[in-house]
Amino acid sequence: MKVPSFMATSRVAVIAGLWLAALTPAYAQTPARGPAAAPPAPKAAYSPVRLPDGQPEIPHGIWNRRGVGGLDNGALEAQDHRPPNPLDPTPANPLSVSSRDDGLNNVDRGFLDQFSERLPKAQEQAQRQRQPRERRAMGIAEPGRILPWKPEADAARRAFLLKTNPAQGLKYIEMDARCAMPALFFANGPFQFLQTDKQVTILSEYQHFTRTINLDGRPHPSKNIKLFLGDSVGHWEGNTLVVDTTNFNGVTAYSREIPYLTDALHTVERFTIVDAKTINYEIMVDDPNQFTRPWKVSGQYNHAEDLPELLEYACAEGSQTLRNIFGDLPSK
């Protein structure tokens, strides 16, 4: 039977349509659903309040610090010191401030309890879940937390530690046990920042020390001038206060494990204002008498919402530590 020409044409058109559909990519067959959603806009950088001269102003209030001063279990400083451990309490030194199972472990309470003890339970649990990530981002920024000691400096440090328990003199008493000044590394706060266009002053509740950072472009003084807190000069790079400190006097300690750094110590700190409640902190430690190269520590300042002011701090008043170590003072 002869097929009408219009039917033949229709059949060819259908077959051609099916053949083209088979070759057409699937995405071309998907019906349009309107314009694609725009990617979320990047979060704008925090813009702090500024002083009249344009420099950022560090947010007012009281601040705690964490991440500085502790060493992890795997650090070289925690190895080859047990038993015996020179910092563990003994009958000859019953009030050693070391209450750890391993006196060189130096677990930083700032990571564990210091900022959780007054939080609501749910918030405390959430913070503890974040702590492993925070710990990786804070503390000594070295592979395995192992510091680049010069062999002779490390040997001298270990020999020093062995004289600390029982203590063979006042300089061998742990720093906070004899109410010594904490320098840059000891004490996690509370702190307060006071700022003018020419300087930033850091006040510490612990031992009530005051540190001045000059912002007026002055150079460091002569190398012959030695200071416990060193001489600090700073400048702003965006929202980051960069502080260069030299002229240390050789009795600054980093921790119980590192009981002293030499007068060759040089540090560069970076205080970055993240928002009204957070300041990221980094410090580069360079002591060529002790280490083969500089190393870094990272931490964070957190605004203390429940601390309206710095309070009186009493350490030596009524302390029996030195009497327990050395005995009663000789009678006249």
Protein Blocks (a to p, Z undefined) as FASTA:
>chain_A
ZZdfklmmmmmmmmmmmmmmmmpcfklmpccebjadddddddddddddddfkopacdded
ddddehihpacfklmklgoiaccdfkbccfklmmbcbfcfblklopafklmmmmmmmgcf
klmmmmmmmmmmmmmmgcjddehhiacddfklmmmmmmmmmmmoccfbjklpcfklnopa
ekjmgojbjcdddddfkbccdddfehoiacdddfehpacddfklccfklpaddddehjac
cdddehiehiacfblmlmbccfkbccddddddfblmbccdddddddfklpgbdcdddddd
dddfklmbdcdddfkgopaklmmmnopaddZZ
